Amino acid sequence: MPPGHGGAPEAASTTAATAALGEALALPEYRAGRLQPRRTEGDYLILSDVNALVLRHGAEFSGDVFDYGCGGAPYEASFARCRSYIKADVVPGPRVDRLLDRDGLTQEIDASYDWVFSTQVLEHVPDPAAYLRESHRLLRPGGRLLLSTHGLFPEHGCPFDFQRWTADGLVLAARTAGFEILSAGKLTAGVRGAVQMMHHCVWGLRPPPERKLWRAILSVVRKAYGALGVPVLNLIADQFRGQGCVPPGDPSTVYVGVYVLARRPQPGGSKSS
């Protein structure tokens, strides 16, 4: 809600909803769903591929880490060997160490971290360029950013949803913020991406209330699809695990997520790959 708009009841309602969101993101069920998604779940594929991306780089995490938009911090265990792990979010919650400004910026000291970690956050940020510049500012020279966000994925407010990216678009945004690109790619691409989106398309089969017969028929279709179609199609998609993460130049035009691994250049070094 913009400053100066609305009255006390609306403000109180917004505060209560924000607090409830923070509590929900910290629930063990939410964290477990991120770390160990089940094949019977509709978002199994994208969650599995993001988790695989984090695990792939787990051995590289070191020093001081800033989890920028941590939510319930489901990947905290990946940073157990690091010197420090600071969790920050614009939404307060039991697992949040630093509450960000309303614009998503921080009060952290310049060049105070070795890693900035950000998974499925950038789409919720009203000014992604400022977020990336802030990530660059937080890092020591040579420090790294691991960031994933959405390519083709249904809108999901948490509490808001503003942006989508192509693989090339995310690389361009990171370079514009001053980063050197180490690697980048598309997540949940090809068959995996098509299956992931099919789940959401079927869930959307909800005719208007006056179409009572079709609502009843399609309600049965959705239930049958959820019970049988989702796990079977996820099993088929798992035969294409190589499409879980592909380079930006891959011919796949359907992909659910994108990621970039980038570095703040050393003084006098290159700012792009």
Secondary structure, 3 states (H helix, E strand, C coil): CCCCCCCHHHHHHHHHHHHHHHHHHCCHHHHHHHHCCCCCCCCHHHHHHHHHHHHHCHHHCCCEEEEECCCCCCCHHHHCCCCEEEEEECCCCCCCCEECCCCCCCCCCCCCEEEEEEECCHHHCCCHHHHHHHHHHHEEEEEEEEEEEECCCCCCCCCCCCCCCCHHHHHHHHHHCCCEEEEEEEEEEHHHHHHHHHHHHHHCCCCCCCCHHHHHHHHHHHHHHHHHHHHHHHHHHHHHHHHHEECCCCCCCCEEEEEEEEECCCCCCCCCC
